[in-house]
Amino acid sequence: MLRYLTAARRFYSHVPATFYHPTIYAVSTSLGQKSAVAVVRITGTHSEHIFQQLTGSRKKPIARRASLRTLYDEVSGRKNVLDSSIVVYFAGPKSFTGEDMLELHLHGGKAVVKSVLKAIERLGNKKAGQEIRFALPGEFSQRAFQNGRMDLTELEGVGDLIDAETETQRRCAITSMTGLHKMIFERWRSIIVSNIAQLTAIIDFGDDAEINDIDHILQSCARETETLKEEVERFIHKIDRSSILQNGIKVALLGSPNAGKSSLLNRITSDETSIVSDIPGTTRDTIDVPLDIGGFKVVLCDTAGIRSASKDKIEIEGMKRARAKAAQSDLAILVVDATARSCVTPELSELVISELSEKEVITVINKTDAVDIETVAEVRQKLKNQFGDLAIIEEVSCLDYRGIDDLVDRLSRFFKKLSDLDADPIAASKRVQEILKKDVLYGINEFLATIDLGDVVMASENLASAAEGIGKITGESVGIEEVLGVVFSRFCVGK
Ligand SMILES: Nc1nc2c(ncn2[C@@H]2O[C@H](COP(=O)(O)OP(=O)(O)OP(=O)(O)O)[C@@H](O)[C@H]2O)c(=O)[nH]1
């Protein structure tokens, strides 16, 4: 009897919310590509059954212990060896998904992986209640969320970490994945909830209270919420800056035709990305090149040369696009030809002074190999006269590479400054950003406006909607089905 009770307790205490969901499996490493090792993950109630069938063992697997096993497939009573694999079993709830999980570290040949997947599929028996199927995109993470292993911000962090291409993106993702955001949001929520509780007390028992006490409570709620508002605003501002890093810092290359913009792009990317020719007006449209400079994701954009005298419709359109790119950029590089008599045309000078005055502009004197030192000094002086403090000047030659490393260093320093890396950058999905602005901050602002008018009921409702916003972010509140679709659709199979 005691044995029965112990077994029953062990069974029921670990029942995950997804206990009756099908057991799912997927290749977690790149599917369809040859590799040394391929990892197949299985999660769900029938993980143990799959372990026993594949390994031919009748014993319960020992959790969290890697063992080398021969995997078999049984077809028409005949046992075939599929692979010799490292097998790790995780007993729920101490697993990524909160369910029982099995990991098979196979030899990464396509045929091996295919045969093991087929064998797992064959173990399913819907009529006998053993539903086993291939996982949908993001389904492992969805299970983790459903079983309370992670909240949505942590899961989005996992997604970002896997997608991270640069060091900065990785650092952004780590903050959400390690639950730092979750802690911040929980603290905000508890501040709001404690204020709602105080307002509710006034609404319910206000008639019996001293008017001074009520005033005191209202003032303290307003003060606390005002401080919270500042914190939320700072957080949103930080996300805005960090999202520049996530999406790529936009750098526009501007200059007169033939100044060497395409050559400079090719030198920075160390590639022949853009067409270089001595015919002015070769680049007629904008060309975006994503690249990693000093650990930052950068989108470098080559543009059409800007000059006044042109009747060519395509060239005019190209120049329009170049101006638009310059306006959208986080940094503009103005390429100046040291051999040209008028190194900065009036159009370019006007563009820099009037439209780019709020932006960082680096002026690059190019073709220094083709002129003497005095000429370079003259060009430098001209630029100083023209742009004054706006002129950050670098000297390069795209022909013999001189000055290119210094320019790249200068760019890295600028990106560091832009990203304010004293503090860790933070990333938040579009979904989180929208809720923060439209629900949380909006609710707080409305609260502050209504409390000023003395409308306690309305004020409390506004705070409640801010708290609900935070719940939507972490996935603990209303609109959950709606948010799940948005979050998990970004994930790939096996995640
Ligand atoms: N001597 C010398 N020639 C260069 C240098 N950089 C570019 N050139 C030459 O200048 C010409 C124009 O270079 P591009 O890079 O095509 O110039 P661009 O500014 O992109 O020109 P457009 O597409 O017309 O706007 C080519 O013949 C290049 O070989 C340099 O540093 N030194």
The ligand as an SDF file (V2000), in Angstrom:
LIG
                    3D

 32 34  0  0  0  0  0  0  0  0999 V2000
   43.7270   57.0610  -57.0020 N   0  0  0  0  0  0  0  0  0  0  0  0
   42.6300   56.6900  -56.3920 C   0  0  0  0  0  0  0  0  0  0  0  0
   41.5320   56.4030  -57.0900 N   0  0  0  0  0  0  0  0  0  0  0  0
   40.4070   56.0170  -56.4410 C   0  0  0  0  0  0  0  0  0  0  0  0
   40.3970   55.9080  -55.0390 C   0  0  0  0  0  0  0  0  0  0  0  0
   39.1360   55.5470  -54.6710 N   0  0  0  0  0  0  0  0  0  0  0  0
   38.4190   55.4190  -55.8010 C   0  0  0  0  0  0  0  0  0  0  0  0
   39.1900   55.7100  -56.8760 N   0  0  0  0  0  0  0  0  0  0  0  0
   38.7740   55.6870  -58.2810 C   0  0  0  0  0  0  0  0  0  0  0  0
   37.7520   56.6560  -58.4600 O   0  0  0  0  0  0  0  0  0  0  0  0
   36.7970   56.2170  -59.4270 C   0  0  0  0  0  0  0  0  0  0  0  0
   35.4000   56.2890  -58.8410 C   0  0  0  0  0  0  0  0  0  0  0  0
   35.3080   55.3960  -57.7660 O   0  0  0  0  0  0  0  0  0  0  0  0
   33.9140   54.8830  -57.2380 P   0  0  0  0  0  0  0  0  0  0  0  0
   34.1950   54.1210  -55.9980 O   0  0  0  0  0  0  0  0  0  0  0  0
   33.1530   54.1930  -58.3120 O   0  0  0  0  0  0  0  0  0  0  0  0
   33.2250   56.2560  -56.9000 O   0  0  0  0  0  0  0  0  0  0  0  0
   31.7040   56.5610  -56.4780 P   0  0  0  0  0  0  0  0  0  0  0  0
   31.7530   57.7310  -55.5820 O   0  0  0  0  0  0  0  0  0  0  0  0
   31.0660   55.3390  -55.9570 O   0  0  0  0  0  0  0  0  0  0  0  0
   31.0960   56.9620  -57.8760 O   0  0  0  0  0  0  0  0  0  0  0  0
   29.5560   57.0440  -58.3600 P   0  0  0  0  0  0  0  0  0  0  0  0
   29.0270   55.6660  -58.3690 O   0  0  0  0  0  0  0  0  0  0  0  0
   29.7140   57.6350  -59.7060 O   0  0  0  0  0  0  0  0  0  0  0  0
   28.8470   57.9640  -57.4610 O   0  0  0  0  0  0  0  0  0  0  0  0
   37.2390   54.8120  -59.8110 C   0  0  0  0  0  0  0  0  0  0  0  0
   37.9710   54.8640  -61.0080 O   0  0  0  0  0  0  0  0  0  0  0  0
   38.1310   54.3670  -58.6630 C   0  0  0  0  0  0  0  0  0  0  0  0
   39.0980   53.4350  -59.0520 O   0  0  0  0  0  0  0  0  0  0  0  0
   41.5970   56.2040  -54.3050 C   0  0  0  0  0  0  0  0  0  0  0  0
   41.6820   56.1430  -53.0900 O   0  0  0  0  0  0  0  0  0  0  0  0
   42.6590   56.5790  -55.0420 N   0  0  0  0  0  0  0  0  0  0  0  0
  1  2  1  0
  2  3  2  0
  2 32  1  0
  3  4  1  0
  4  5  2  0
  4  8  1  0
  5  6  1  0
  5 30  1  0
  6  7  2  0
  7  8  1  0
  8  9  1  0
  9 10  1  0
  9 28  1  0
 10 11  1  0
 11 12  1  0
 11 26  1  0
 12 13  1  0
 13 14  1  0
 14 15  2  0
 14 16  1  0
 14 17  1  0
 17 18  1  0
 18 19  2  0
 18 20  1  0
 18 21  1  0
 21 22  1  0
 22 23  2  0
 22 24  1  0
 22 25  1  0
 26 27  1  0
 26 28  1  0
 28 29  1  0
 30 31  2  0
 30 32  1  0
M  END
$$$$
